[in-house]
Amino acid sequence: MKHSILLLASIAATSLCSKTASGQAELQGSQYLFHKTYINPAYAGSMGNFSANMHFMMKDGTDNVKNSSTVSLAADAMLPSKRLGLGLNLIRSRFGNDSYTTLYLNAAYHLQASEGLTISSGIAAGFQQFDINLTQLTVVTPGDPAISSGNIYSSKVDLRAGIYLDYLKKFYAGLSFDNLTSIYVNRSDYQNYIPLEFRRLNLYFNTGARFEYDQGLTLRPSLLILKTFGGPTTIEGGSFLDISRNFAFGVAFRYHSHAMSSINKDNERYTQNIIRPMLDVSILKSGSLRMSYGYNINAYRPDGISNAMHDFSLTYHFFPTP
């Protein structure tokens, strides 16, 4: 029975990579560009007295792909002491019959090391949940007892930790780890048959800068490196150019070290590398409410394969610090 369910779980994962489908909707997409607590708890409180973000990613496709989306929510606040920041992150992702949920509560301590240098450390405790709905799968043998349970479900408590350095509000760098409790996951248990990103330690390195020029132009380059130990590496580099206080456009390129296999007669392989043009517009004159849009384009797309994705983001800064 156990081996039958494992086999069925494998079919569930691979059947979604058909000729008209692509890799799963990523938990970590472009959210970090608008609220960095998605990748590092040490950023909590660093973006103003209070800030919040809602981010939505939706696959551009048909069949199983049309059911693929990721909804992300983040909020953080700096306490009156200006030393302690608190926050939370919630991500809900669905791809076909698979669904993922993560929830974290963040706490960060900000130390003014010198006149222009701030060093922050953060920790987060949270919950991860993964589920495959077996009842909606098409099986070879009708009435297969392996699907009698209805789904494969796994959940665990998780910890994250990170550090963050800011110099003169112009240069920053952060390093964080999640899945710190992954060593306690029983990898031989079918109930923990979940993606590597949940079962292995993940490292996030993020850095960026802010360069201000004449006529109100501001360049904001950034770099993200995401490494799953024993798994793939993702590197994303890009930049926003602020034309004015109310309008900015940007572009990013994301590289995945592992290619995905498409299940078709030629057994083609294709990359998940993407190019993402972006727009960022201020809705209020104060600049406290901003709306952003990005379109992820697969850098290499064989016939019938689509990895395109729409990103929508809404960010609000309450009582922003000067």
N, C-alpha and C positions, 0 to 999 in steps of 0.2 A: 504493500500500500504506500509506504513511504517513498519508495523509488518511483512509483507511478505518479505520485503528486509532484515529485521533483521533475520528472519528464514533462508533465503537463505545464508546470511553471515555465520551463524552458521554451515550450511551444508558445506559451502566452507571450513571452518576451520577444521571440523572434518573429512571430506571425505579424507583429505590428510593424515590422520593417519590410513590408511587401513592396511591390513595384510602385505603388501609389503612395507609399508612406515614407517616413524618415525617422531619424533618431528622436528619442523622447524629448518632451519639453524640459528644458534645463531648469533646475532649481535656482542656480545662480546665473542669471543672464546679465542684463544691463542695470539691475537694481542698484548695485553698489555705486554707480555714478551719481545717484541722486540721494542716497542715504547709506553711508558707509557702514552703519551698524549691521547691515546684512552679512558682512564678511568679517567684522572685527568688533567685539564688544567694547574695546577701549575707546572707540569713537563716541560712545554715549555721552551726550552733553556738550560735545565740541562744536556743534553746528548752530548754537544759539540757546536762548533760555528754554525754548520748547520748539520742537519741530516734528512733523509727521509726513509720511509718504505712503501713497497707494500706487502699486505698480501692477500692470496687467500685461501678460504675454500670451499671444494667441497664434497658433499655427495657421499657416495659409495653405489649405489643402482640402481634400475630400476624404470620404470614408472614415477610417479610424482617426485620421489626422484632424478632422474637423472637431473632434471631441478633446483635442489637446490644448491645454491652457495652464497658465500659472498665475495665481493671484498672490501678491505679497503686500503685507502691511508692516509698517515700522513707525515707532514713535520714541522720542527720547527727550529728556529734560535735564537742565543743569540746576542743581539745588542752590539756594541763596548763598551758601558758603563759597560757591564758585570752585569747589574742589571735587565734589561728588556728582557724577552723572548717572541717571537711571534710564532704562529703556526696555523696549520689547520688540520682538520680530515674530511674525507669523507668515508662513509660506504654505500654500496649498496648491499642489501640482497634479494634473491628471493627463495621462496619455493612454487613450483607448481604454482598456480594462484595468490599467495600473493607476494607482493614486498614491500620493505622498503628502505627508503633513509634518511640518516642523514648527515648534513654538519655543522661543527662548526669552528669558528675562535677563537683562544686562545690567551690570554695575561697573562703573569706571571711576578711577581716582586720577585727578589731573594735578600734576606737580609743576609749579613754575620754577624750573631749574635755573633759569637766568632771565635777563630782561626780555629776550626774544625767543627763548626756547621753552617749550612745554613738553613734558614727558608724561604720558598717560599709560595706565595699565588697567586691564578690564577682565572680567570673568562673567560667564553666563551659564545658567542652568536651564535645561529645557527637555523637550520631549520630541521623539521622532516616531512616526507611524508609517507603515508601508502596507499596501493591500492590493491583491490581485483578485478581481471578481471572476471566478471560474464559471459561474452559471451562464455567462453570456458568450462563452467560447464555443467554437465549433469543433467537436471531437470526432475522431475516426470511428470509435465504437459508441453508438447511442447507449445512454444509461450507464456509462463508465462510472464505477463506484468512486473513482478518484475525485470526482467533482461533487460528491454528496455533501461535503462540508460547506460548499457554497463559495468559499474564498480561502486564500492564503493570507494570513494576517501576521504582522510582526510589529512590535513596538519596544522602545527602550528609552530610558533616561539618558541624557547626554550632557556633557560639559564642554564649554568653549573657553579659550583664554587668549589674550593678545596684548600687544604693546603698540603704542602710537607716539610718534614724535612730530612736533610742529615747530617750524622756525619762522618767526616773523609773519605768520599767516600767509606765507608765500611758498614754503616748501614743506612737504609732509611725507612720512613713510610709516607703514604699519605692517606688523607681522602677527599672524594669529593661527590657531589650530582648533579644529573641531573634531568630533567623534573621539574625544579623550576617553570615553568609556568603551570604545570599540573592542578593547582587549577582553572584555567580559562577554562578548557575543559568542554564543555557541555556533560556530560556522558549520557544524555537521548537522544541525537541526534544520529541517525543511522549513519551519516557521520563520527562520531567519534567512531564507533564500531571497535576499534583497540586493540591490545594486552595490557595487564597490564603494560608491561615494558615501554609503551609510555604514558599511562594514569595516572600512579602513580609515586610518588617520588622514585628515586633509590639512594641507598647509596653504595659507593665503599670504602672499606678499603684495602690497599695494603701495605705490608711490606716485607723487605728482607735484605739480608746481603751478604757480599763478604769476604770469608776466603781464604787467600793465604797460600800455603804449599810449601815444598821443591820440587825440580824437575819440577817446572812450573805448578803444580796442583793448581786449584782454584775452590772452591765450592761456588755456588751461589743459596742458598735456597730462596724461596719466598712464600708468602701466599696472596690470594685474597679472600675477602668476599664481595659478591654482594647481597644486600637486597632490594627487591622491597616491599615497604610498602603496606600492604594489599595483598601481593602476595608471591611468592616463595623466598627462600634463596639459593644462590649458594656459595659453598666453594671450593676453589681449592688450593692445596698445592703441591709443587714440588721443583725440584732443577736441575740445570745444573752443570756438572763437566767438567771444562776446562782441557783437557789433555795437550794441548799446546796452543799457541797463535792462532793457525789456526784450531783447532778442539775441539769440545765439544759435549757431549751427555747428555741427561736429561730425566726425567720422571716426570709426573704430574698426580694427581688424582683429579677429579672434582665430587663433590657431589651436587645433586639437591634435595631439600626438597620435591618437588612435583613429583609424578609419572605421566606418561602420559597414557591415555587409548588407547588401540588398538581396533579398531572396527572389531571384528570378532565374530564367533559363540559362543566362550567361554567368550567373553568380558574380555579378559586378560588385566592385567595392568603390565606395565614394567617400570623400572627406566631409567633415563637418565644419571646415573652415568657413568663416562668414565675414562679410563686409557689412557694416551697419552705418548708413547715413542717419543723422539725427537733427531734430529741431527742438529748441527750448525757448518758450515764450512766456513772458510775464503777463498774468491776467490782471493783476492789480498794479496801480502806479507805484505803490510802495515797494514792489518787487517781492513781497512776502508770499505770494501765491503764484506758482509756476506750473505750466503744463508742458510735457515733453512727448515727442513721438520719435520712434526709430523703426526702421525696416531692415530686418536681417536678410541678407542675400547670400545664398550659398555660392562660395567662390568657384566650386566645380559641381555641376549638376547634370548627371546623365539623364537621358530621356526617361520621363515618367517619374523622376525622383525630385521631390521638393523639400527643402529644408528652410523655406522662407518663414519668417515670423514677424508679427507686428508687436511692438512694444509701446505701451501707453503709460505715462507716469504723471502723477499729480503730487506736488510737494508744497507744503505750507509751513512757513516759519512764523511762530507766534513770538512777539516781543523780541525780535532779533537783536543780538548784542551789537553795539557799534563796531 
